[in-house]
Amino acid sequence: MSTTITATPATDAQERCSYMLTLAYKGAGFSGFARQNDPAVRTIQEELEQALAVALRLDTPPQTVCAGRTDAGVHAAAQVVSFDLPLLLDTRQCNQLLRSLNALTCAEISIAGLRRAAPGFSARFDALSRSYCYRIFNQVQPPIFTADFAWHVARPLDVQQMRLAADQLLGEHDFASFCSALAAKQAADEGKSTRRTLTQIDIATQQCLGEEVLAITVTGNAFLHSMVRIIVGTLQEVGAGKRAASEIPAILAARDRSAAGLTAAACGLTLQRVEYPAHK
């Protein structure tokens, strides 16, 4: 089966057409989504763009934009990517391109959907919200089936105290304490805000391949570097009795990374869902 397709060039009136692609991936083995300066470093973006170039017979790979830049080792169940092409693809050609991309990318990447989007669509800037799910395997024995997708915490956790702490993070706050120190400094140097709005933090048990995990779902308008993992690490410390739920307001007020808890393991985090306006 051929992995390349022949598409119709866009007209002068169209110039470039926008496309929306949805994919899932296992983060282990990748240095995050974003392309790195070192070509030897393996990233999702690099592999996806190279596959697009081959499938569409392009000399230069199209530049892609993702909804949320996942860190090294972090997974995605429904990452959204946008890109523009000087090509007009109909529905049949989009489906053909989707099949080609799945054939050209590695087994750790699965592309679920591809379609034309509104002109100028941006997976990042048009997103209304993003939802991440962090899974903790909270048993004495190590996990088997969820080992690559959950953080093993053997010490029993007080889920009720974790929920009390999580409730105090809802709404708009300055989350500088829940951002990597380097990223927070960079934001300050560039005059960028570290204020974000969280609309949901749900903590519930979940069955995954017969293993029970504690699933922490965090939804917000946008996230800082390592923000969800630091939130989870702090909630875990509350659940383990290492700090009180009542400390959350002081942690937020400190605007200092050292005030919050540890950064939870990357393997437990999955970008779960991204919401957009209906017309996009």
C-alpha positions as CSV (number, residue, x, y, z in Angstrom):
1,M,0.0,0.0,0.0
2,S,1.3,3.4,-1.0
3,T,1.9,5.8,1.9
4,T,1.9,9.0,-0.3
5,I,-1.2,10.8,-1.6
6,T,-1.8,13.3,-4.4
7,A,-3.7,16.4,-3.3
8,T,-5.1,19.4,-5.1
9,P,-3.1,22.7,-4.6
10,A,-5.0,25.4,-2.8
11,T,-6.3,28.2,-5.0
12,D,-5.0,31.8,-4.6
13,A,-8.1,32.7,-2.7
14,Q,-7.5,29.9,-0.2
15,E,-3.7,30.2,-0.1
16,R,-3.3,27.7,2.8
17,C,-5.8,25.3,4.3
18,S,-5.9,24.5,8.0
19,Y,-6.2,20.9,9.4
20,M,-6.9,19.4,12.8
21,L,-5.4,16.1,13.8
22,T,-6.1,14.0,16.9
23,L,-3.6,11.5,18.1
24,A,-2.6,9.4,21.1
25,Y,0.9,8.3,22.2
26,K,2.9,6.6,24.9
27,G,5.3,9.2,26.2
28,A,8.0,6.7,27.4
29,G,10.9,6.8,25.0
30,F,10.2,10.3,23.8
31,S,11.7,13.6,25.1
32,G,8.3,15.2,25.1
33,F,6.1,16.4,22.3
34,A,8.1,19.5,21.2
35,R,10.9,19.3,18.6
36,Q,14.4,19.7,20.1
37,N,17.4,21.4,18.6
38,D,19.3,18.1,18.8
39,P,18.1,15.9,15.9
40,A,19.2,12.8,17.8
41,V,16.5,13.5,20.5
42,R,13.3,11.6,19.8
43,T,10.1,13.7,19.9
44,I,6.5,13.3,18.9
45,Q,6.5,16.5,16.8
46,E,9.5,15.5,14.8
47,E,8.2,12.1,14.0
48,L,4.7,13.4,13.1
49,E,6.1,16.2,10.8
50,Q,8.4,13.8,9.0
51,A,5.5,11.4,8.4
52,L,3.4,14.3,7.0
53,A,6.2,15.3,4.6
54,V,6.6,11.8,3.3
55,A,2.9,11.2,2.9
56,L,2.3,14.5,1.1
57,R,5.6,14.4,-0.8
58,L,6.7,17.8,0.6
59,D,10.3,19.0,0.5
60,T,9.8,20.8,3.8
61,P,7.7,19.3,6.7
62,P,4.7,21.4,7.7
63,Q,5.0,23.1,11.1
64,T,2.6,21.7,13.6
65,V,1.1,23.3,16.7
66,C,-0.2,21.1,19.6
67,A,-2.9,21.9,22.2
68,G,-0.6,21.0,25.1
69,R,3.2,20.4,25.1
70,T,3.7,17.3,27.1
71,D,7.0,16.7,28.9
72,A,9.3,13.7,28.5
73,G,7.5,10.5,29.5
74,V,4.0,12.0,29.6
75,H,1.3,10.4,27.5
76,A,-1.7,11.6,25.5
77,A,-5.0,10.0,24.9
78,A,-6.4,12.8,22.7
79,Q,-3.7,15.4,21.8
80,V,-4.8,17.9,19.2
81,V,-2.5,19.2,16.5
82,S,-3.0,21.9,13.9
83,F,-1.1,22.6,10.7
84,D,-1.5,24.5,7.5
85,L,-0.9,23.2,4.0
86,P,-0.9,24.8,0.5
87,L,-3.1,21.8,-0.4
88,L,-6.9,21.3,-0.4
89,L,-7.7,17.8,0.9
90,D,-11.2,16.4,0.6
91,T,-12.7,13.9,3.1
92,R,-11.5,10.9,1.2
93,Q,-7.9,12.3,1.0
94,C,-8.0,13.2,4.7
95,N,-8.9,9.6,5.5
96,Q,-6.2,8.3,3.1
97,L,-3.6,10.6,4.8
98,L,-4.7,9.4,8.2
99,R,-4.0,5.8,7.2
100,S,-0.7,6.8,5.7
101,L,0.4,8.6,8.9
102,N,-0.4,5.5,11.0
103,A,1.7,3.4,8.6
104,L,4.6,5.9,8.7
105,T,4.8,6.6,12.4
106,C,6.0,4.2,15.2
107,A,3.8,1.8,17.2
108,E,3.8,4.3,20.2
109,I,1.8,6.8,18.1
110,S,-1.8,6.3,17.0
111,I,-3.6,8.9,14.9
112,A,-7.3,8.8,15.4
113,G,-8.7,11.6,13.3
114,L,-7.8,14.2,10.7
115,R,-10.1,16.8,9.1
116,R,-10.2,20.3,7.6
117,A,-10.6,23.0,10.2
118,A,-11.7,26.6,10.1
119,P,-9.1,28.9,8.3
120,G,-6.4,29.9,10.7
121,F,-7.3,27.3,13.3
122,S,-4.7,26.9,16.1
123,A,-4.8,23.8,18.3
124,R,-3.1,25.9,21.1
125,F,-4.8,29.3,21.0
126,D,-8.3,28.2,20.1
127,A,-8.6,25.6,22.9
128,L,-11.2,26.5,25.6
129,S,-9.9,24.0,28.1
130,R,-7.5,21.1,28.6
131,S,-8.0,18.1,30.9
132,Y,-5.2,15.9,32.3
133,C,-5.7,12.7,34.2
134,Y,-3.0,11.6,36.7
135,R,-3.2,8.0,37.9
136,I,-1.8,6.7,41.2
137,F,-1.5,3.0,41.9
138,N,-2.0,3.1,45.7
139,Q,-1.3,-0.4,46.8
140,V,1.5,-2.1,48.7
141,Q,2.3,-4.4,45.8
142,P,3.6,-3.0,42.5
143,P,1.2,-2.7,39.5
144,I,1.5,-5.0,36.5
145,F,-0.8,-3.8,33.8
146,T,-0.8,-0.1,34.7
147,A,3.0,0.1,35.6
148,D,3.7,2.3,32.6
149,F,0.8,4.6,33.1
150,A,0.5,5.1,36.9
151,W,2.7,6.3,39.8
152,H,3.2,3.6,42.4
153,V,2.6,5.0,45.9
154,A,2.7,2.2,48.4
155,R,1.8,4.3,51.5
156,P,-2.0,4.6,52.0
157,L,-3.5,8.0,51.0
158,D,-6.3,9.9,52.7
159,V,-8.4,10.7,49.7
160,Q,-10.8,13.0,51.6
161,Q,-7.9,15.2,52.7
162,M,-6.6,15.3,49.2
163,R,-10.0,16.5,48.0
164,L,-10.1,19.2,50.6
165,A,-6.7,20.4,49.4
166,A,-7.7,20.2,45.7
167,D,-10.9,22.3,46.3
168,Q,-8.7,25.2,47.4
169,L,-6.9,25.2,44.0
170,L,-10.1,25.8,42.0
171,G,-10.6,29.1,40.4
172,E,-8.1,31.7,39.2
173,H,-4.8,31.9,41.1
174,D,-1.2,32.6,40.5
175,F,0.3,29.1,40.2
176,A,4.0,30.1,40.2
177,S,4.5,27.8,43.2
178,F,3.2,24.9,41.0
179,C,5.5,25.6,38.1
180,S,9.1,24.4,37.5
181,A,11.5,27.0,39.0
182,L,13.2,27.5,35.6
183,A,9.9,28.1,33.7
184,A,8.7,30.4,36.5
185,K,11.9,32.5,36.2
186,Q,11.6,32.6,32.4
187,A,8.0,33.8,32.7
188,A,9.0,36.5,35.1
189,D,11.9,37.6,32.9
190,E,9.6,37.8,29.9
191,G,6.7,39.5,31.7
192,K,4.4,36.6,31.2
193,S,1.6,35.8,33.7
194,T,1.6,32.7,35.8
195,R,-2.1,33.0,36.6
196,R,-4.3,30.2,35.5
197,T,-7.9,29.1,36.0
198,L,-8.8,25.5,37.2
199,T,-12.4,24.5,36.8
200,Q,-12.2,20.9,38.0
201,I,-10.1,18.7,40.1
202,D,-11.8,15.3,40.5
203,I,-10.3,12.5,42.5
204,A,-11.9,9.1,42.2
205,T,-11.0,5.4,42.0
206,Q,-10.9,3.9,38.5
207,Q,-10.5,0.3,37.2
208,C,-7.7,-0.1,34.6
209,L,-7.3,-3.6,33.2
210,G,-8.5,-5.0,36.5
211,E,-6.2,-2.8,38.6
212,E,-7.7,-0.1,40.8
213,V,-6.0,3.3,40.5
214,L,-6.7,6.7,42.0
215,A,-7.5,9.0,39.0
216,I,-6.9,12.7,39.5
217,T,-8.5,14.7,36.7
218,V,-7.5,18.3,36.4
219,T,-9.2,20.7,33.9
220,G,-8.2,24.3,33.3
221,N,-7.9,26.9,30.6
222,A,-4.1,26.4,30.4
223,F,-1.2,25.0,32.4
224,L,2.3,26.0,33.4
225,H,5.4,23.7,32.9
226,S,5.0,20.6,35.2
227,M,1.9,22.3,36.9
228,V,-0.3,19.2,37.0
229,R,2.6,16.9,38.3
230,I,3.5,19.4,41.0
231,I,-0.2,19.7,42.0
232,V,-0.4,15.9,42.2
233,G,2.8,15.7,44.2
234,T,1.5,18.2,46.7
235,L,-1.9,16.4,47.0
236,Q,0.0,13.1,47.5
237,E,1.9,14.7,50.4
238,V,-1.4,15.8,51.9
239,G,-2.9,12.4,51.5
240,A,0.2,10.8,53.1
241,G,-0.1,13.2,56.1
242,K,3.2,15.0,55.3
243,R,1.4,18.4,55.0
244,A,-2.1,19.7,55.9
245,A,-4.8,20.6,53.3
246,S,-5.1,24.0,55.0
247,E,-1.6,24.9,53.7
248,I,-2.7,25.3,50.1
249,P,-3.5,29.1,50.3
250,A,-0.1,29.8,51.8
251,I,1.6,27.7,49.1
252,L,-0.2,29.7,46.4
253,A,0.6,33.0,48.1
254,A,4.3,32.1,48.3
255,R,4.7,32.1,44.5
256,D,7.8,29.9,45.1
257,R,8.4,26.5,43.8
258,S,10.0,25.3,47.0
259,A,6.7,25.9,48.9
260,A,4.9,23.2,47.0
261,G,5.4,19.4,47.1
262,L,7.4,17.1,44.9
263,T,6.9,16.7,41.1
264,A,5.0,13.5,40.6
265,A,6.5,10.9,38.2
266,A,5.9,11.6,34.5
267,C,4.5,8.1,33.7
268,G,1.3,8.8,35.6
269,L,0.2,11.8,33.5
270,T,-2.0,11.7,30.4
271,L,-3.4,14.5,28.4
272,Q,-7.0,13.3,28.3
273,R,-9.1,15.8,26.4
274,V,-9.1,19.3,24.8
275,E,-12.3,21.3,24.2
276,Y,-12.9,23.8,21.4
277,P,-15.7,26.1,20.2
278,A,-18.2,24.1,18.1
279,H,-17.4,26.1,15.0
280,K,-13.7,25.1,15.0
